[in-house]
Amino acid sequence: MKKLAIAMPVNGRYELTRRTINSLLKHRDYWQKEVAIKIFLGTDDHFYFKIADVHPWAIEAVKLDNQPLGKKFNEICDAAAAWGDYFILLGSDDILSPDYFLMATEAMELNKPWAALDQTYICELETLETRFLRLNPGSYIGGGLLTKSAAWHQLREVYGEVYPEKSKKGLDGQAHARYKELFGAAWVMHTFKPVLLATKGDSNIWPFYMFANFAPVPFDKLHENFIDSDLLTLEKYKEILEQLEIYKEIYKEILEQNKQQNEEHD
């Protein structure tokens, strides 16, 4: 059984991060027969060490300074890569849909060095106003980045700092450029709908108003995609996951299209 780590740099924002962690724990429970999942929290906040103490089999807190942020990203990825065959870098405000793991496990089976998303939903926490964001070909969302641990070790050996430790912004873009230089374009996890929901509050580096001009999405359309009973009014996780048995037939065709699109991009 392959091991999949989830690397999350966290600091403060307790309610927001708690929602993300709860969602990940539900994913872990469902997928545990197919892939072992463990969450790594990079933090110097004692609150998160207490959370790890409550879920020692599922969560490990790694003591890291909050600044510089690039250094924190590098070191939590180091911890995740030391445990897993692959790892996901996820923001504390990012919620994954069950569909994400179908695409991630496919990338793992294909032994891809890295895989990424090119689209996301963005939701404002207070108003629940939601936008759809799709990036241009060759650009990738920072959250949900899947990396083979062996590839991460190569990146560290070649570049030292994968995420620049002196930059305050643009960390994802600079890191992705290094990925591309070493491994070529990412294997894009193409889906017919976004599998990542980025939730935005007052404390986000990239606040919601920066995305206000993108295509609006009716909030009630999200209930079939994302699991977080605290943030969204959703059906029970088990009921939605049972539908994945139906989705898997649909995904056979999607995965084949995904393979063709990636081959064309290469």
Protein Blocks (a to p, Z undefined) as FASTA:
>chain_A
ZZdddddddeejllmmmmmmmmmmmmmmmmmmmoccddddddfbfklmmmmmmmmmlpcc
ddddfbdfklmmmmmmmmmmmmmmbdcdddfkbccdfklmmmmmmmmmnopabdcdfbdc
dddfklopacdddddehiacfehpacdfklmmmmmmmnopabackbfghklmmmmmmmmm
mnopadddddfbdfbdcdddfklmbafklmmmpccddfklmmmmpgcfklpccddfklmm
mmmmmmmmmmmmmmmmmmmmmmmmZZ
